[in-house]
Every structure is written in C-alpha cells, then in structure tokens.
Amino acid sequence: MDIDDILKAFDQETSRPQRSQSKLYRQDYESLKKAWINERTSPELLHYEVDLMERVLKRIRQQMEFIELNSIELQSSEEKDIKLLLVIIESELDRVNFVVRSYLRTRLDKIDKFTIYIHNEEQELKKLSPEETEYMNRHLEILVELYNKQFLSKLPESLHTLDDTSGGISMIESPELSKSVFIRVLKDIEIPIVIGGEEIDMKQDEIYVLSYRLVKDLIQAEEVALI
Amino acid sequence: MSLPKKYKNTFLPSEVEFQAEDQPILIIPRYALKDRQLIGTSIPVLKPMKRAEVPLWLGFILKQQDRCNIVTPSWLSINFLKKAYQEEVTYTTRFFRMPWNWLEISKMILDKASDDMTEPPHQIRALIQDLREVRLIKARRGLKELNESYMQLDNLSLMEINELRPMVVGVMDQLRKLQVGTNEDEEVSDEEGPLSYDI
C-alpha cells in the first residue's frame, strides 16, 4: 500500500473530519502546482501524475456541477451570499483549470518534440498516460504518412527512415539533460555535489543554477525543487 | 504548437504573479461568511472585525466587493524597506532576504488595496522601486561571474530569478557547449552517476 492508496482510502471515507479533508485538498493542489512547475522547467518529460490528476479532475467536475446547480437557483434565491460564493468558486475553478491545462499542454509539447525518442524507449513510454500514448501514436502515424506522401516517396529508399542514427549524427531528438535549471534547496544535502572537481555543500534555502543532470535525482527525492 | 514558444522553459510574469496569488494574507472581514471547502483551499469562517488568513486572490475578491480590508504585511512598511535597502547597499556580495514573492505581492497590494495601507502608498512604492533597482544592479554585476558549471543566487526572489532566467540559462548552456568542444578527448558519458558529472 503506497501513499496514493492511503490518500484514496481517505478520500472515500464519508465520515472524515473536515480538517483533514481540507489539508488533503490543499496538499493535492500544492502537488499539482509542483508537477506543473517541474514539467515546465525540466528538459525531459516527467512521469504523469496518475492518481493526483484523477483526484483533482474529480473535484473539478464536482465543483462544476455545484455551479450549474446553483446558478439556476440563483434567480429565485433570496440569499445574497450565494452570488458571492459562486464568484469565489468560479475564480478558484479557473485557477485550478489553468494549472491543469498548462501542465497537460507542456507535456504534449514535449511528447511532440521527442516522439520518436519516447516511442523507442521502454522507460520513456511508462511516463505517459493512456490518453497521451494514444495521442502520440496517432500523431506519429499521421506525421509519417504526411512525410511519405509529400516527399519521402520521391527520394531513394535508403533515405526514407526517420530514426537514422548512423554517420555519427542522430535524427532522433532527445532531451538535453545537461541544460541549466534553477533550483531551491529544500533541506541540507548530505552528499556534496561535484562539479568540475569542486565540491558543493548545498544548504537549505540556497538557490543554484546548474545542469539538470546533476540534480535530477535530488529533484525526484524532493530534496531540491525546480523553480 | 501545443505550447507557444514564450512559455517554454520559463514562466511569463503573469504566471509568476499567479503563483504569488496563492500566498496567504491577513484580512479583516466586514461581513460574515460561512466556511466552505474549495478544490485546492478553503474559505475560513469569516466574522466581522475578526482577522482571518486567506489566499491573496480570495482576499482581493472580497476587497473588491468591499467585504474586507487587507492587512498590509509587516515587511511592506517604510521601516522594513529602508532597513532592507541599507543592508543591500552595505553588503555588496549578497542579497538581503526578502519574501519569495515580495515584488508581486507588493505590486498587487499597491494596485488593489492601497487604501488599506497605514503608511503613504507613494512612499512605499518609491522604496520598493529603489530596492528593486539596487538588487538588479547587484544581480547584473554578479552575472560577470557566469561560468559553465554553476552559480549561486541565494535570497533572490522568484520574479527576479525569472527575469534573469533566459539570459543565464542561455549563456551557461553556450559556455558548456564550448567547454565540451575544447575537451573533445575527455568523452562526456551519460553513464556516469548523476553526482560525478564533470566536464
């Protein structure tokens, strides 16, 4: 049983105390924002947040239902506060939707860019959601068909491949892991990071710019955060 | 296509502001409002004249409807900002520690709730501007130290970092490529552990 199962079990409980529900919702929103920020700032595609997204999308649907239900009643209702409440709920819904949309679009952008690379790597494929896998496959299919019809069929057969890696130059675009990223250190790091023979001891709250490759594992371990 | 170029690897200033809008702020409600769970946060019970903490975006909605007053954060005061400026001028090699979203939050409060401030808003605005400029000059001077391996930028805030980002990342990545070019023989291998990568 991992943390997600525990959270799920929590969610389904009907007699939960209000405060822990509130805390859970808050944590999920924070995690969603973190996933969004990480996806936007890291050079490679990250793992899709399956359970988190499921929970958030469910809450979005519930909130939309609430709005629909209450905007009809609004005309007859005498209560003034319901109008204000709806304004607040709609604003918050917009905010959450914005993060979700930007998160998904950033992922699609990377999937488009690294299609063939992801397609060929077992490890990379695992990072996609079922919907993203379907999107990628169809996109690739259409792209290959277009290239073939437009010009590949007129070239010699040996030039038809889209994933040629011979001759020292690869046609497959892969993420540039050495790209510089900005990070904030969340807690003191025990093992110093070595850059060009120099050892750096990272302390909490310090901010660095360095190669993504160096801190990839620390980001996953949530010891540093991309910013 | 799914993501316009200006959004790639960085954030728009409006998106940095968006992140700041989730920061908590103290308000003094003028009317009561029932508590309610939202998707990512909750509305606390609001009672007239009883201080409550809400996210900034919520505080501004209530403010707009004239249902609350915003309590100016303690750092957004003439005293604190003057002290920060002094520190900034005295110590030339490090930044004074300001809140992570100080630029965004001060701008939003000055724009939307300046009538709730106890000190003259125009003075606060001028001090913020001075502080911003002295920090910017320092940051630019620091860019001379840019190299291909790493740079430390402690105590810079999110907006300040985001402004430097395209330039810093661009220069560092170029320098790294040049470095790799001069060290062709010392092959850079992907197999090396993430902590021992050196070029």
HADDOCK unambig.tbl for C-alpha pairs under 7 A between the chains (distance, minus, plus):
assign (segid A and resid 22 and name CA) (segid B and resid 37 and name CA) 6.62 0.50 0.50
assign (segid A and resid 22 and name CA) (segid B and resid 41 and name CA) 6.86 0.50 0.50
assign (segid A and resid 22 and name CA) (segid B and resid 42 and name CA) 6.75 0.50 0.50
assign (segid A and resid 25 and name CA) (segid B and resid 39 and name CA) 6.27 0.50 0.50
assign (segid A and resid 25 and name CA) (segid B and resid 40 and name CA) 5.15 0.50 0.50
assign (segid A and resid 25 and name CA) (segid B and resid 41 and name CA) 6.58 0.50 0.50
assign (segid A and resid 26 and name CA) (segid B and resid 40 and name CA) 4.73 0.50 0.50
assign (segid A and resid 26 and name CA) (segid B and resid 41 and name CA) 5.22 0.50 0.50
assign (segid A and resid 28 and name CA) (segid B and resid 40 and name CA) 6.98 0.50 0.50
assign (segid A and resid 29 and name CA) (segid B and resid 40 and name CA) 4.82 0.50 0.50
assign (segid A and resid 40 and name CA) (segid B and resid 8 and name CA) 6.70 0.50 0.50
assign (segid A and resid 40 and name CA) (segid B and resid 9 and name CA) 5.52 0.50 0.50
assign (segid A and resid 40 and name CA) (segid B and resid 10 and name CA) 6.79 0.50 0.50
assign (segid A and resid 41 and name CA) (segid B and resid 9 and name CA) 4.70 0.50 0.50
assign (segid A and resid 41 and name CA) (segid B and resid 10 and name CA) 6.28 0.50 0.50
assign (segid A and resid 59 and name CA) (segid B and resid 39 and name CA) 6.11 0.50 0.50
assign (segid A and resid 60 and name CA) (segid B and resid 39 and name CA) 6.96 0.50 0.50
assign (segid A and resid 89 and name CA) (segid B and resid 38 and name CA) 6.89 0.50 0.50
assign (segid A and resid 105 and name CA) (segid B and resid 2 and name CA) 5.54 0.50 0.50
assign (segid A and resid 105 and name CA) (segid B and resid 3 and name CA) 6.01 0.50 0.50
assign (segid A and resid 106 and name CA) (segid B and resid 3 and name CA) 6.11 0.50 0.50
assign (segid A and resid 108 and name CA) (segid B and resid 2 and name CA) 6.30 0.50 0.50
assign (segid A and resid 109 and name CA) (segid B and resid 1 and name CA) 6.92 0.50 0.50
assign (segid A and resid 109 and name CA) (segid B and resid 2 and name CA) 5.31 0.50 0.50
assign (segid A and resid 109 and name CA) (segid B and resid 3 and name CA) 5.84 0.50 0.50
assign (segid A and resid 179 and name CA) (segid B and resid 173 and name CA) 6.19 0.50 0.50
assign (segid A and resid 180 and name CA) (segid B and resid 169 and name CA) 5.50 0.50 0.50
assign (segid A and resid 180 and name CA) (segid B and resid 172 and name CA) 6.84 0.50 0.50
assign (segid A and resid 180 and name CA) (segid B and resid 173 and name CA) 6.46 0.50 0.50
assign (segid A and resid 193 and name CA) (segid B and resid 195 and name CA) 5.61 0.50 0.50
assign (segid A and resid 194 and name CA) (segid B and resid 195 and name CA) 6.10 0.50 0.50
assign (segid A and resid 194 and name CA) (segid B and resid 196 and name CA) 5.67 0.50 0.50
assign (segid A and resid 195 and name CA) (segid B and resid 149 and name CA) 6.36 0.50 0.50
assign (segid A and resid 195 and name CA) (segid B and resid 197 and name CA) 6.62 0.50 0.50
assign (segid A and resid 195 and name CA) (segid B and resid 198 and name CA) 5.30 0.50 0.50
assign (segid A and resid 196 and name CA) (segid B and resid 198 and name CA) 4.56 0.50 0.50
assign (segid A and resid 196 and name CA) (segid B and resid 199 and name CA) 5.81 0.50 0.50
assign (segid A and resid 206 and name CA) (segid B and resid 154 and name CA) 5.00 0.50 0.50
assign (segid A and resid 207 and name CA) (segid B and resid 152 and name CA) 5.74 0.50 0.50
assign (segid A and resid 207 and name CA) (segid B and resid 153 and name CA) 5.15 0.50 0.50
assign (segid A and resid 207 and name CA) (segid B and resid 154 and name CA) 4.81 0.50 0.50
assign (segid A and resid 208 and name CA) (segid B and resid 150 and name CA) 6.93 0.50 0.50
assign (segid A and resid 208 and name CA) (segid B and resid 151 and name CA) 5.60 0.50 0.50
assign (segid A and resid 208 and name CA) (segid B and resid 152 and name CA) 4.46 0.50 0.50
assign (segid A and resid 208 and name CA) (segid B and resid 153 and name CA) 5.85 0.50 0.50
assign (segid A and resid 209 and name CA) (segid B and resid 150 and name CA) 5.53 0.50 0.50
assign (segid A and resid 209 and name CA) (segid B and resid 151 and name CA) 5.22 0.50 0.50
assign (segid A and resid 209 and name CA) (segid B and resid 152 and name CA) 6.47 0.50 0.50
assign (segid A and resid 210 and name CA) (segid B and resid 149 and name CA) 6.26 0.50 0.50
assign (segid A and resid 210 and name CA) (segid B and resid 150 and name CA) 4.61 0.50 0.50
assign (segid A and resid 210 and name CA) (segid B and resid 151 and name CA) 6.78 0.50 0.50
assign (segid A and resid 213 and name CA) (segid B and resid 194 and name CA) 5.99 0.50 0.50
assign (segid A and resid 214 and name CA) (segid B and resid 194 and name CA) 5.02 0.50 0.50
assign (segid A and resid 214 and name CA) (segid B and resid 195 and name CA) 5.63 0.50 0.50
assign (segid A and resid 214 and name CA) (segid B and resid 197 and name CA) 6.74 0.50 0.50
